[in-house]
Amino acid sequence: MNLRRITVPRYISLYEKTGNNLVNRMNLMRDDHEFFQALFGNPIDDPLVYDSYRIDEEINLKIFHKMSVMVDIVTYDCYVEFAA
């Protein structure tokens, strides 16, 4: 059986806390579908993790340990999102 690894383009978006304007968007050059699926609780209604998922302190640290990317969740509302 030929199992292909699922690769979905994702980015991290940073929005203003007030006004909700997009401030920055960072492409994640390396996707790990299984990592993001587990990180956000294996969502049954979103198995490919296409929705936007808020980054809290715990998720921020897990992403940092896995991908060496950390965002300023104090200043910005940050989300992992599908790059459509």
C-alpha positions as CSV (number, residue, x, y, z in Angstrom):
1,M,0.0,0.0,0.0
2,N,1.3,3.4,-1.0
3,L,0.6,5.9,1.9
4,R,1.2,9.5,1.0
5,R,1.9,12.0,3.6
6,I,-0.7,14.7,3.7
7,T,0.8,18.2,3.0
8,V,-1.5,21.2,3.5
9,P,-0.1,24.7,3.0
10,R,-0.5,26.6,6.3
11,Y,0.4,29.9,7.7
12,I,0.3,31.7,11.0
13,S,-1.7,34.9,11.0
14,L,-1.2,37.8,13.4
15,Y,-4.1,40.2,14.0
16,E,-4.5,43.3,16.0
17,K,-6.1,42.7,19.4
18,T,-8.4,45.7,18.8
19,G,-9.8,46.2,15.3
20,N,-8.8,42.7,14.1
21,N,-6.7,44.0,11.2
22,L,-4.2,41.5,9.8
23,V,-0.7,42.6,10.8
24,N,1.5,39.8,9.4
25,R,1.2,36.4,7.9
26,M,4.0,33.8,8.0
27,N,4.1,30.8,5.7
28,L,5.0,27.6,7.4
29,M,7.5,26.1,5.0
30,R,7.2,22.7,6.6
31,D,3.8,21.2,7.3
32,D,3.2,18.2,9.6
33,H,-0.5,17.3,9.3
34,E,-0.4,14.8,12.1
35,F,1.2,17.3,14.4
36,F,-1.4,20.0,13.8
37,Q,-4.2,17.5,13.9
38,A,-3.1,16.3,17.4
39,L,-2.3,19.8,18.5
40,F,-5.9,20.9,17.9
41,G,-7.5,17.8,19.4
42,N,-8.0,15.6,16.3
43,P,-11.1,17.6,15.2
44,I,-13.7,15.1,13.8
45,D,-15.5,17.8,11.8
46,D,-12.2,19.1,10.3
47,P,-9.8,16.1,9.7
48,L,-7.5,18.1,7.4
49,V,-7.4,21.0,9.9
50,Y,-8.5,23.6,7.4
51,D,-10.2,25.9,9.9
52,S,-8.5,28.7,11.8
53,Y,-7.1,27.7,15.2
54,R,-6.2,30.2,17.9
55,I,-2.7,30.0,19.2
56,D,-2.5,30.1,23.0
57,E,0.5,29.9,25.3
58,E,0.6,26.1,25.3
59,I,0.2,25.8,21.5
60,N,2.7,28.5,20.9
61,L,5.3,26.5,22.9
62,K,4.5,23.2,21.1
63,I,4.9,24.9,17.7
64,F,8.1,26.5,18.8
65,H,9.6,23.1,19.9
66,K,8.5,21.4,16.7
67,M,9.1,24.2,14.1
68,S,11.2,26.8,15.9
69,V,8.5,29.5,15.3
70,M,7.1,31.5,18.2
71,V,4.7,34.4,17.9
72,D,3.8,37.3,20.2
73,I,0.4,36.2,21.6
74,V,0.4,39.0,24.1
75,T,0.4,41.7,21.5
76,Y,-1.5,39.9,18.7
77,D,-4.3,37.4,18.2
78,C,-2.5,34.6,16.4
79,Y,-4.0,31.7,14.5
80,V,-2.8,28.7,12.5
81,E,-4.7,28.8,9.2
82,F,-5.0,26.9,6.0
83,A,-3.3,28.8,3.1
84,A,-6.1,28.8,0.4
